[in-house]
Amino acid sequence: MTYITPDDRVHTWTNFLKNYKPPTVAEVSMASEATRWQIPVLSIILLVILALAFHRFRVRLRHRHPVRLYVAIMTLLSVSAVMAYPYAQVTVSRPAVFIANMSNDEALDTLQSLLKNVYRAFDFREEEDVYDKLALSVSGDLLADIYLQNRKSFAVKKAGGAQAKVKDVEILEVDAKRLEDKRLAYAIKAKWTASGKVGHWGHIHLRKNYYDAVVTIEGIKGRWKITGLELLEEKRIDPNNPVPGSASPSAK
């Protein structure tokens, strides 16, 4: 609390909303070419007709019958099949056996985006908005768990009007393993830090937490979402000292 006296009649404070930017949370899309097949149905149909026409062409050629019409038909079918390739395609899910495993570099980028989304969701003021934004990156019962877990880690008592806000998420290490019991899911052994600031009447307090956890991510309707979290270690660390291994994120 601050006081104004006759000898000290000036009160200064920091406006934390001066450079305020609305939080952004976006879904983390999966690479469509990695999980889906585009089947050019029209081109396939034209090629089947072309094969039948070619068979008739060979028969007529063998019996020395005129083939000029069949040459024209096959030429037209060939050109049409090529031109129709980008159109009339049907998208089907690629069988899991044909989906390449996610590399650790890809896992790092994906986890970075998902974790940032989770923390950014808490920048919204309305509880309904927080939950809805979390649902873009988290699925299942874990929604409530993550909500409470992060509130406990970063929330400061509101009695004084202070509120923590995560500014930076740094992935220190990842190791992704494909889960065989699900179509497209990975258990990512990861270490990361989350840094934030707490502003209260012009005073800024830095906060930095360190996490070691196994994060399960799963492809759901073309989007990556966190579906499991096993927290192995969580601790508050000095925000002014670098974390060992933070100079260059490791993708084992």
Secondary structure, 3 states (H helix, E strand, C coil): CCCCCCCCCCCCCCCCCCCCCCCCCCCEECCHHHHEEEEEHHHHHHHHHHHHHHHHHHHHHHCCCCCHHHHHHHHHHHHHHHHHCCCCEEEEECCHHHCCCCCHHHHHHHHHHHHHHHHHHCCCCCHHHHHHHHCCCECCCHHHHHHHHHHHHHCCCHHHCCEEEEEEEEEEEEEEEECCCCCCEEEEEEEEEEEEEEEECCEEEEEEEEEEEEEEEEEECCEEEEEEEEEEEEEECCCCCCCCCCCCCEEC
